[in-house]
């Protein structure tokens, strides 16, 4: 299904998820919203949409070119402190 999705359908699904309504004004159910979001994400991956143009992208670049905060894709290191 994703392979046959047109850019127009992708945009319509993306807007529907953003505003919570279909183009005809009918409200999306929670199931429709989840399914539509999954379809939008799958379309972006299948079409190799650049990461900075994908749904949910957060630009962490500061004006000086460095990154704000830590990379959310890197695992956190936990240290267990003992009384030893």
C-alpha positions in Angstrom: 0.0 0.0 0.0 2.8 2.4 0.9 4.5 1.8 -2.5 1.3 3.0 -4.3 0.7 6.1 -2.1 0.8 9.3 -4.0 2.4 12.5 -2.6 -1.1 14.1 -2.5 -2.4 11.2 -0.3 0.7 11.5 1.9 0.1 15.2 2.4 -3.6 14.7 3.1 -2.7 12.0 5.8 0.0 14.2 7.3 -2.4 17.2 7.6 -5.2 15.0 9.0 -2.8 13.7 11.7 -1.7 17.2 12.5 -5.2 18.8 12.9 -7.1 15.6 13.9 -9.6 15.9 11.1 -10.2 14.5 7.6 -10.4 17.0 4.7 -14.2 16.8 5.0 -14.0 18.0 8.6 -14.8 14.7 10.2 -12.8 14.0 13.4 -10.2 11.2 13.3 -10.7 8.4 15.8 -7.7 7.4 17.9 -7.2 4.3 15.7 -7.4 6.3 12.5 -4.9 8.8 13.8 -2.4 6.0 14.8 -2.8 4.2 11.5 -2.4 7.4 9.5 0.7 8.3 11.5 2.2 4.9 10.8 1.4 5.3 7.1 3.0 8.7 7.0 6.2 7.5 8.7 6.4 4.4 6.5 6.0 6.6 3.4 8.8 8.8 4.5 11.1 5.9 5.1 10.2 4.2 1.8 10.7 7.4 -0.2 14.0 8.3 1.6 12.6 11.6 2.7 15.5 13.5 4.4 15.4 13.3 8.2 15.1 17.0 8.6 11.8 16.9 6.5 10.2 14.0 8.4 7.4 14.1 10.9 8.6 14.6 14.4 12.0 16.0 13.4 13.5 18.3 16.1 16.3 20.5 14.9 18.9 20.5 17.7 21.4 22.7 15.9 22.4 25.9 17.6 23.4 29.0 15.7 27.1 28.2 16.1 26.5 24.8 14.5 26.8 22.6 17.6 24.0 20.4 18.9 21.8 21.2 21.8 21.7 18.5 24.4 22.7 14.9 23.9 21.9 12.7 20.9 18.6 10.9 21.7 19.7 7.9 19.6 22.7 7.2 21.8 22.2 4.9 24.8 22.4 6.5 28.2 25.2 5.2 30.5 24.1 4.3 33.9 26.5 3.9 36.8 25.6 2.0 39.9 27.2 3.5 43.0 27.9 1.2 45.8 29.4 1.8 49.3 32.4 -0.4 48.5 
